[in-house]
Amino acid sequence: MRVVIIRAGKVAIGARLLETPTAERIWAALPIHAEARMWGREV
């Protein structure tokens, strides 16, 4: 079982990826970086 760390600002959480085809595709795509922008109070 693989473990990933998801970070958002100062918050971090660990997640375990099960042995599934979907989890394998997620693992292969890592690292994933994204940026959110605010528009008023909406993301």
PyMOL commands that set and color helices and strands:
alter all, ss='L'
color gray80, all
select helices_A, chain A and resi 21-29
alter helices_A, ss='H'
color red, helices_A
select strands_A, chain A and resi 2-8+11-17
alter strands_A, ss='S'
color yellow, strands_A
deselect
rebuild
show_as cartoon
